[in-house]
Amino acid sequence: MRSRSTSALVSLALTAGISHLSPVAADTPSRKPLGIEERNAVLALIKAVDAAQGNDEFGGDRERLVWDGHVLRSGNQTAYLPFRLTFPTDAWKAAVVYVRAVSRHDGMRASDERSVAREWLLRGSAAPPRMPETIYVGQGEMPVGGPAASSSRAAVAAPAQALTVLALQQREAEKQNAAAEAQKKKAEEKQRDPFVFPFEDYYVADVKAPHGSEPRMLERALSLPPGEYDVYVALLDRSRIKTSSPAILRRTITVPDFWNDELAVSSLILASEVNTLPSAPNAKQQAEHPYTFGRAEVIPVARTTFTTADVLSVVFQICNYGAPDSDLQVEYNFYRVEDGPRKLFNRTPPQQFGDTDLPPPAAWETVAFATQAVPLETFPVGQYELEVTVRDRLTRRSASSTVSFSVAMK
């Protein structure tokens, strides 16, 4: 059985978009000075996270905070991790927020990393210079394209295949030379202090008012290199700093190595809308709307429970596909998740992407955003998994990513 589907390819020029994300960009929003109460609140949150980090049994404040986050490929060997915190209660209007990432090695959380934020706050300084208010995507374009269910790419003839082989060989040689230069430059540069948390930030943020019956929410982002981490997010109600207790959430996150020759698929973002903005946001707006990429605004769903009247839309990145003469096939398989092994329920016709559908490749880098939308009118009530599989016919590789959702009665 096949469901009706609509699809679009969302392109991203790497020279102007997410691949050039930088934690210390020139137009990073300036940090507002903290008041005495806010400064003490951040120090209290740091102390609370210290206690949570030292407690292996700590499971997080799941009654007050719900996490939804994604891992996307960015530049400079650093992933971009936008996230959303949902507040089941509408009591929060603004919050003092502290975010920390702790490295994990061989399944164990590091215990020798320290807080730079604490050191600076105790000295009375406003903020350490290495910490931007929020990591954000640089200015760039990610225009929403037209239908891409049928690619405009013509069949590849034998002479073109031979030319592609030569081009790939030349590309590999150039990449090796560039890698050697990058390694030399890296050796000359100051490396990250291994005894400092790989990411740490704090800020005072407004909590978004709900739309209709939706709960209040807060969106921000962080950046991390490949590896495994425990991410802590701690909050205090801004209106009741002295009388409220911290709400703390912990999530273990794995950042894949997107910076190699292996085909990869990013996290799958279930979106309620993908809008085209009249202009790219400024730095402050970008920090508050981390799911905006250039002029494309992705609105993640507030809940992963849908009805049969809804349309499920998914947005994701395809990384490290072969180019030039790209030839990608994207498959969308839906599985019923009941007691026991999952069972295939449905699939959409595969998408075919070629050079004319994908953004121009940068030197040794290929990344594209893709979307798919599927009506759920034929889906019975139940639990499901969507598995997106990308097959690269040029490199003969494949990669997959999954996301869970459920369908309920209208």
C-alpha distance (Angstrom), angle and dihedral (degrees) to the residues before:
residue distance angle dihedral
M1 . . .
R2 3.79 . .
S3 3.76 128.2 .
R4 3.76 126.0 -145.0
S5 3.78 111.4 -97.8
T6 3.75 140.1 -175.4
S7 3.77 123.8 -158.9
A8 3.77 144.0 -176.4
L9 3.79 136.4 -176.7
V10 3.77 116.9 -129.5
S11 3.82 111.3 -155.8
L12 3.78 127.3 -154.6
A13 3.79 123.5 -165.8
L14 3.79 103.0 -140.2
T15 3.78 93.8 -152.2
A16 3.80 90.6 62.5
G17 3.76 107.7 25.4
I18 3.74 145.6 48.3
S19 3.81 95.9 -27.1
H20 3.81 88.8 69.4
L21 3.78 95.2 50.6
S22 3.77 108.3 141.8
P23 3.80 130.1 -171.3
V24 3.79 90.6 -146.9
A25 3.80 101.7 39.6
A26 3.79 116.6 160.3
D27 3.81 92.7 -114.2
T28 3.80 96.2 46.7
P29 3.83 106.5 143.6
S30 3.77 112.0 -99.2
R31 3.79 117.0 -113.5
K32 3.78 116.3 -113.6
P33 3.81 113.9 -127.5
L34 3.78 113.7 -102.9
G35 3.77 121.9 -120.8
I36 3.80 118.9 -128.1
E37 3.82 92.5 -97.8
E38 3.80 92.4 47.0
R39 3.81 92.2 47.7
N40 3.79 90.7 51.3
A41 3.79 89.2 46.5
V42 3.82 91.7 55.3
L43 3.81 90.7 48.5
A44 3.82 89.0 50.2
L45 3.81 90.2 50.8
I46 3.81 91.1 49.7
K47 3.81 89.4 51.9
A48 3.80 91.2 48.0
V49 3.81 91.8 50.8
D50 3.82 89.5 48.4
A51 3.81 88.0 58.0
A52 3.80 92.7 45.8
Q53 3.80 91.4 48.0
G54 3.78 90.5 53.8
N55 3.81 92.3 51.4
D56 3.80 113.1 78.2
E57 3.81 89.7 -170.7
F58 3.81 93.0 58.9
G59 3.81 108.7 120.0
G60 3.81 101.7 175.7
D61 3.78 135.4 -109.9
R62 3.79 96.8 -69.7
E63 3.79 93.8 165.3
R64 3.81 93.2 64.2
L65 3.82 103.8 26.8
V66 3.80 133.4 47.1
W67 3.82 119.6 -172.8
D68 3.79 128.5 -148.5
G69 3.81 116.4 171.5
H70 3.79 141.6 160.2
V71 3.81 137.7 -157.2
L72 3.82 118.3 -137.5
R73 3.78 132.9 176.5
S74 3.79 115.7 -103.1
G75 3.79 136.0 165.2
N76 3.79 134.6 -78.4
Q77 3.81 93.6 39.4
T78 3.81 89.2 -66.9
A79 3.80 128.0 120.7
Y80 3.80 123.7 -138.4
L81 3.81 113.6 -131.3
P82 3.80 115.0 -170.4
F83 3.78 114.1 -174.3
R84 3.79 141.3 -179.4
L85 3.80 127.9 -147.0
T86 3.79 115.9 -157.3
F87 3.81 121.9 -156.4
P88 3.81 114.1 -151.3
T89 3.81 89.3 -156.1
D90 3.81 126.4 59.3
A91 3.80 93.1 -143.8
W92 3.81 93.9 99.4
K93 3.81 115.3 87.1
A94 3.81 98.3 161.4
A95 3.78 133.6 2.6
V96 3.78 140.9 -158.1
V97 3.81 103.7 -131.0
Y98 3.80 133.2 -162.1
V99 3.82 122.3 -175.4
R100 3.81 126.4 -169.6
A101 3.81 133.8 175.2
V102 3.81 118.1 -159.3
S103 3.81 121.1 -164.3
R104 3.79 120.2 -118.7
H105 3.82 122.7 -154.4
D106 3.79 124.0 -172.4
G107 3.80 89.7 -12.4
M108 3.81 93.7 -52.9
R109 3.79 125.5 111.8
A110 3.81 114.5 -122.5
S111 3.80 114.8 -110.0
D112 3.81 100.2 -174.2
E113 3.82 99.9 67.6
R114 3.79 117.4 105.5
S115 3.80 138.0 -156.9
V116 3.80 117.6 -103.0
A117 3.81 90.0 -175.8
R118 3.80 92.0 60.9
E119 3.80 91.8 50.7
W120 3.78 92.7 51.8
L121 3.79 95.6 43.8
L122 3.80 92.6 49.7
R123 3.79 88.8 53.0
G124 3.79 89.0 53.8
S125 3.78 95.8 -113.5
A126 3.81 120.0 143.0
A127 3.80 96.9 -128.9
P128 3.80 140.9 -27.2
P129 3.82 111.3 -99.3
R130 3.83 92.8 -127.5
M131 3.81 91.6 63.5
P132 3.81 118.8 79.2
E133 3.79 116.0 -162.1
T134 3.79 90.3 -111.5
I135 3.77 133.3 -10.9
Y136 3.78 108.2 -114.4
V137 3.79 143.2 177.6
G138 3.78 115.7 -94.6
Q139 3.79 122.4 -119.7
G140 3.79 111.6 -73.1
E141 3.76 148.0 120.9
M142 3.76 128.4 -87.8
P143 3.82 100.9 165.7
V144 3.77 118.2 -168.3
G145 3.80 105.7 -116.9
G146 3.78 132.6 -150.6
P147 3.80 129.3 -99.5
A148 3.78 114.0 -38.6
A149 3.79 102.7 174.6
S150 3.80 87.9 108.8
S151 3.80 115.3 39.6
S152 3.80 120.4 -139.8
R153 3.80 91.2 -141.2
A154 3.82 115.5 120.4
A155 3.81 123.8 -135.9
V156 3.80 115.3 -79.1
A157 3.77 114.8 -112.3
A158 3.80 123.7 -147.9
P159 3.84 95.3 -104.2
A160 3.81 89.7 51.9
Q161 3.79 90.6 51.1
A162 3.81 91.0 53.7
L163 3.79 90.1 49.3
T164 3.79 89.7 50.5
V165 3.81 91.6 53.2
L166 3.79 90.4 53.4
A167 3.78 91.4 46.7
L168 3.80 91.4 51.1
Q169 3.80 91.2 49.9
Q170 3.78 90.5 51.8
R171 3.80 90.0 46.4
E172 3.80 90.9 52.4
A173 3.80 92.2 50.5
E174 3.80 91.3 49.5
K175 3.78 90.3 47.4
Q176 3.80 92.4 53.4
N177 3.81 90.7 51.3
A178 3.81 91.0 48.2
A179 3.82 91.2 47.8
A180 3.79 90.6 53.4
E181 3.81 91.0 50.5
A182 3.82 91.4 46.7
Q183 3.81 91.2 50.3
K184 3.79 90.5 50.9
K185 3.80 91.5 48.9
K186 3.80 91.6 46.5
A187 3.80 90.6 53.4
E188 3.79 89.7 53.5
E189 3.81 94.5 48.7
K190 3.77 126.7 80.9
Q191 3.79 109.3 -96.6
R192 3.79 125.8 -136.9
D193 3.77 113.5 -85.3
P194 3.84 104.6 -106.0
F195 3.81 90.0 -152.6
V196 3.82 94.1 60.5
F197 3.81 124.3 80.7
P198 3.84 107.7 -95.4
F199 3.81 89.2 -129.4
E200 3.80 131.2 15.8
D201 3.78 130.9 159.4
Y202 3.80 143.0 154.9
Y203 3.78 135.2 -168.3
V204 3.79 145.4 151.2
A205 3.80 109.7 -110.3
D206 3.78 138.1 -179.9
V207 3.79 114.5 -120.7
K208 3.80 110.5 -128.2
A209 3.78 116.0 -110.8
P210 3.81 112.5 -116.0
H211 3.79 123.4 -104.1
G212 3.78 108.4 -131.2
S213 3.80 108.0 -47.2
E214 3.81 94.8 -10.7
P215 3.82 117.1 120.6
R216 3.78 123.1 -117.7
M217 3.78 115.4 -86.9
L218 3.78 144.5 -172.4
E219 3.82 124.1 -151.3
R220 3.80 127.3 -163.7
A221 3.82 138.2 137.0
L222 3.77 141.8 -133.6
S223 3.80 134.8 -165.9
L224 3.79 129.7 -133.3
P225 3.81 138.0 169.2
P226 3.83 120.0 -120.7
G227 3.79 113.3 -63.0
E228 3.79 143.7 76.8
Y229 3.81 122.1 -65.7
D230 3.78 144.5 174.1
V231 3.80 107.1 -133.4
Y232 3.80 117.8 -158.6
V233 3.80 123.5 -165.9
A234 3.81 117.1 -173.4
L235 3.79 126.5 -176.0
L236 3.79 140.5 -175.7
D237 3.79 125.3 -164.4
R238 3.83 103.6 -105.8
S239 3.81 92.1 -146.1
R240 3.84 93.0 52.3
I241 3.81 104.7 34.4
K242 3.81 94.7 145.1
T243 3.79 97.8 41.5
S244 3.82 105.3 35.3
S245 3.80 126.8 80.7
P246 3.82 123.1 -130.1
A247 3.79 119.6 -93.7
I248 3.82 108.9 -145.1
L249 3.77 130.0 -170.5
R250 3.81 128.3 -171.7
R251 3.78 127.1 -163.5
T252 3.80 129.0 176.4
I253 3.80 108.2 -139.5
T254 3.79 131.6 -173.5
V255 3.80 117.4 -153.5
P256 3.84 109.7 -157.8
D257 3.78 121.9 -140.7
F258 3.81 99.3 -104.1
W259 3.83 91.3 168.4
N260 3.78 102.3 84.6
D261 3.81 138.4 69.7
E262 3.80 94.9 -83.5
L263 3.79 117.6 112.6
A264 3.81 109.0 -117.1
V265 3.79 140.8 -179.6
S266 3.81 120.0 -149.8
S267 3.78 127.0 -138.0
L268 3.80 113.7 -58.6
I269 3.81 112.5 -115.2
L270 3.81 114.2 -154.0
A271 3.79 103.0 -147.5
S272 3.78 132.7 -165.1
E273 3.82 91.3 -164.5
V274 3.80 141.8 4.6
N275 3.80 109.2 -158.5
T276 3.79 132.6 -174.7
L277 3.80 111.0 -133.7
P278 3.83 123.1 -149.0
S279 3.80 89.8 -122.8
A280 3.78 140.1 1.7
P281 3.82 114.0 -88.8
N282 3.77 122.7 -106.1
A283 3.79 121.2 -113.8
K284 3.81 96.3 -88.2
Q285 3.80 92.9 46.7
Q286 3.81 90.8 47.5
A287 3.80 91.9 52.5
E288 3.80 90.4 54.2
H289 3.82 93.6 43.3
P290 3.82 105.2 42.3
Y291 3.81 92.9 167.4
T292 3.81 90.8 67.1
F293 3.81 113.4 102.0
G294 3.79 111.0 -171.0
R295 3.81 104.6 -57.1
A296 3.81 94.7 -17.3
E297 3.80 115.5 95.6
V298 3.80 115.3 -163.0
I299 3.81 114.8 -163.1
P300 3.84 109.7 -159.6
V301 3.78 116.0 -144.6
A302 3.79 115.8 -97.2
R303 3.81 91.0 -138.5
T304 3.80 134.0 19.8
T305 3.80 92.2 -139.6
F306 3.81 112.5 98.2
T307 3.79 135.9 177.9
T308 3.80 128.5 -131.6
A309 3.82 88.1 -101.5
D310 3.81 91.6 62.0
V311 3.78 132.1 89.1
L312 3.80 118.0 -134.3
S313 3.81 111.8 -138.7
V314 3.80 123.4 -173.3
V315 3.83 129.8 -168.7
F316 3.82 123.9 -168.7
Q317 3.80 146.0 148.2
I318 3.80 127.9 -106.5
C319 3.82 109.8 -153.1
N320 3.81 134.8 -167.2
Y321 3.79 99.7 5.6
G322 3.79 120.7 161.2
A323 3.80 119.8 -85.4
P324 2.95 148.5 -142.5
D325 3.80 104.3 38.7
S326 3.81 91.3 22.1
D327 3.78 117.6 -164.1
L328 3.82 114.1 -175.5
Q329 3.78 130.6 169.9
V330 3.80 118.2 -164.9
E331 3.80 119.3 -162.2
Y332 3.80 126.2 -165.4
N333 3.81 113.7 -158.5
F334 3.82 122.8 -178.8
Y335 3.80 119.2 -154.6
R336 3.80 130.4 -166.9
V337 3.79 110.2 -130.2
E338 3.79 110.5 -153.0
D339 3.80 132.5 137.9
G340 3.79 106.8 -41.9
P341 3.82 128.8 7.7
R342 3.78 118.5 -4.1
K343 3.80 116.9 -103.0
L344 3.80 128.4 -144.4
F345 3.80 109.1 -109.5
N346 3.78 106.1 169.6
R347 3.79 145.7 -19.5
T348 3.78 135.7 -160.4
P349 3.81 125.2 -131.2
P350 3.83 107.5 -83.2
Q351 3.79 120.3 -100.6
Q352 3.81 117.1 -125.3
F353 3.80 118.5 -151.0
G354 3.80 127.5 -174.1
D355 3.79 138.2 167.6
T356 3.81 94.0 -70.8
D357 3.80 91.3 53.1
L358 3.81 97.4 47.0
P359 3.82 130.9 69.0
P360 3.81 116.2 -99.3
P361 3.82 109.4 -85.9
A362 3.79 118.9 -111.9
A363 3.78 121.2 -139.6
W364 3.82 105.6 -57.7
E365 3.80 91.2 -20.1
T366 3.80 133.9 99.7
V367 3.81 123.8 177.7
A368 3.80 131.4 156.2
F369 3.79 135.9 170.9
A370 3.81 117.5 -133.0
T371 3.79 133.6 -174.6
Q372 3.78 137.8 -163.5
A373 3.80 130.9 -173.9
V374 3.80 123.4 -161.0
P375 3.85 126.7 -177.7
L376 3.80 112.2 -129.5
E377 3.80 97.8 -151.3
T378 3.83 92.5 113.4
F379 3.82 94.8 47.1
P380 3.81 116.5 104.6
V381 3.80 118.4 -138.9
G382 3.79 109.9 -79.9
Q383 3.80 149.0 84.4
Y384 3.81 120.3 -55.1
E385 3.80 144.1 -179.9
L386 3.78 123.6 -149.7
E387 3.80 112.1 -151.2
V388 3.80 116.7 -166.3
T389 3.81 113.9 -161.8
V390 3.80 122.5 -172.5
R391 3.80 118.1 -161.3
D392 3.80 118.9 -164.8
R393 3.78 109.4 -156.6
L394 3.80 92.3 -171.9
T395 3.82 96.2 57.1
R396 3.83 94.9 24.3
R397 3.78 91.5 -129.0
S398 3.79 133.6 127.1
A399 3.82 136.3 -162.0
S400 3.80 134.5 -174.5
S401 3.79 141.8 -163.2
T402 3.82 131.0 -174.6
V403 3.78 139.3 -155.7
S404 3.81 130.5 -173.3
F405 3.81 127.1 -133.8
S406 3.78 139.5 155.2
V407 3.80 136.9 -136.9
A408 3.80 121.1 -140.6
M409 3.80 135.7 178.4
K410 3.79 117.6 -75.4
